[in-house]
């Protein structure tokens, strides 16, 4: 019964945000400031799901300037966890088919996010140059999920190199964002689903990397995130056990 109630309320909330958000964005379409605004609005659903989300962003995060944020991609709950950490003037990169998702697709495009054709490998490679060019044109940061798909409980999956090629081409740092494990830990028929932690790490300097060692950069970031996620999971387990 609780699951049904939450599903109805969450669906109504999302539809209203998408409809009124799309109308609001028509007055300043494709403005990258909108992405953080609506990301944080979707993040408010965490309370409805009985999930306490702590976001840890360094006080001096603004010093990162334009950068590429990379985050682990677990499941649909990323919409209420990772979304809370989206920074001002940051847009995401999503597949072109998102445009046709009812209600959400138009909002996703109008807020200024980038759409790529993942089914066309030639176009996807060309997108790296386009992503790099966006930094100069729009004064933005870009959020990407380097795993390329949801992990769905399989842990941090191997990284694809697109985000790292783009960072090298644009000459911007990479900022990892780690979300503690939520897969298999949220039961919508349960009032309290415990804690989740979202933490932004220090920027990774890419100046020592080039196209020839981009995989080393990807492996380095993977290692950093894997260690941090394990640390966050241990902290969450301790908190949940203590009932705090």
N, C-alpha and C positions, 0 to 999 in steps of 0.2 A: 504493500500500500504506500509506504514511504517513497519507494522507488518511483511509482507512478506519479505521485504528487510532485516530486522533484523534477521528473521528466517534463511534466506539463508546465510547471513554473519556469524551468530553464528554457523550454522551447518558446514560450510566450515572450520571455525577456529578450532572447536572441532575435526573434522576429521584430520586436519593437525597436531594438537598438539598430538593427539593419535598415529598417524602413526609415525611421526618423534620422538615422545617421547618414543615409544616402541623400536625403533631402537637404540636410545641413551641409554636406560636402559639395552639393551643387553650387553653392555660393562661392566656394574656393576649391574647385576640383583639382585632384592630384597634388594637393599641398601636403608635403611629408609630415607636417606637424600633426596631422589627423591620426596617423598610425598609432602613436603612443596613447593618444586620448582614447581611442576605441579599444586598444589592447587592454588598457587599465579598466575600462568598463566591463569587458568580458571577464577580466580577472576577478571582479566582484562576485562572480558565481561560486567562487571557492567556499564562501560562507554558506551558501545554499546546500552545497555538497558535504558540509560538515568537515571541511578541510581547512586547517590553519596553515597559511602560507607565510613564511618569513622571507623577505627579500633583502639580500645583503649587497648593496651597491656602495662602493667607496665614495666618501664625501667629495673626493676630487675627481670623480669620474669624467667630469667635463673636460679635463685636461687631455683625455684620449683623442679629442678632435674627431675628424672623420676616420672611421675605422670599419672593419668587418667584424661583426659579432657572430660567433659560432656557438650553437647550443645543441645539447643532446635532444633527440626527438623520440619520445616514448609512445605517446598515444594521444587521443583527443583531449585528455586532461591538460596537455600543454597549453591549451587555450585559457586555462584558469590558473596556471602556475607560472610558466615562462613568460606569458603575456604581461605579467605584473612588472617585469624587469625591462620592458622595452623603453629605450631612452628617446628623448626628444629628437626629431628629425631623423629617425631611423625607419627605414622601410624594409620589408621582407621580400624574398624572392620565392615565388610560388609557380606551380605548373599552370599552363594556360587554361586547362580545363576548369580551374576554380572559378573562372568568370561565369560559368553556366550553373553554378550552384545557386538554387533559389534563395533570394534575399541576401545571402552572404556575398555572392560573387560580385554584384554591382558595388557593394560597399568596399570590398577588398580592392577593386580597381580604383574607385573614386578617391580612396584615402592616399593613393600614390604608390602602392606596392608595385613591384615589377613582375611581369608574367613571362615565363619562358616555355618553349616547346620541348619538353623532355623526351618526347617520342622521336624527335628528329635530332640525331646526334650531330649532324653538321651544323644545324642552327644552334644547338646547345653550346658547341665550342665557340661559335661566333658570339654567343651571349657573354662570354667572359670579357671580351673587349668592350661590349656594350655596358656591362656592369662597371668596369673600370672607368669608362667615360662618364657615367652618371655622377661620379664623385665631383668631377669638375663642373658639370652642367648644373647640378641641383644642390650642392653643398649639403650632402646627406651622409649618413652611415647606413650600412646594409647588414641585415640579419639573415644568416643562412644556417641550414641544418646540414652539416657535411656528411652525415650518414646517408642522406638521400632518400630515406624512407623511415617509417616508424619502426622502432626496435621491438615493440610489443613484448616486453619481458625478456628479451634475449641479451640484455646488457648493452654496453656501448659498442655499436657495430663499427667495422672498419670505415675510415673516412674516404670519401671521393675527393678528388683534388681540385674541383672547380673553385671552391671558395679561396683556396690558397693561391691558385693561379691568378685569380682576380685581385687578391691583396698585393701580390708581387707586381702585377701590371699597373695597379693604381698607386703603389708605393705607400700603402697605409698599413697600420698595425692590425693584428688580429686580437680580439678580446674574447676569451672563452667565457661562456655562461653555463654553469652547471646546475642541473635540477636533480634533487634527490629522487630515488626510485619511487614511482607511483604505480607502476604496473602490478596488478594483483593485490594492491593494498587499499583500494577504495571500493567500498560496498555501499551502494546507494540505498540499501535497505537498513543501513546502520546510521544512527544519529551522529556519532563521532568517528571521523575517519583519520584522526590524528594530525600529524604535522607533515609538512613538506618544506624544504629549504631551497631557495634559488640564490645562488651566489655568483657574483661577477669576479673573475680573476684579473690579475694584473695584465696589461697589454703584452703581447708577444711581439718583439721587434723582428721585422722580416728583412731588415737591411742586409743580413748576411746570407740571404737565400736568393736563388734565381730559378729559372725554369728547369735547370738541370738537376736541382736537388729539392724540388717542390715536395716530393714524397717524404723527405726527411722532415720538412716543416710540418706536414700533416701528421707524421708519426709522433713528433715532439708534442704537438697540441693534443693528440689523442692520449698520450701518456699523462700529460698534466690533468686532463679532464677525468680520466679513469681513476686516478688517485684521489682527486677531489670528490668525485661522486661516492667513492667508497667511504671517505671520511664523513660526508654528509649523511649517508645511509646509517652509519654507526651512531651519529649524533641523534638522528631521528628515532632510531630504535630505542636509544636510551631515554629520550623524552617520552615516547609513547609508553614505555614500560613504567616510567615514573608517574604517568598520568598528568603531566604538566602541559 
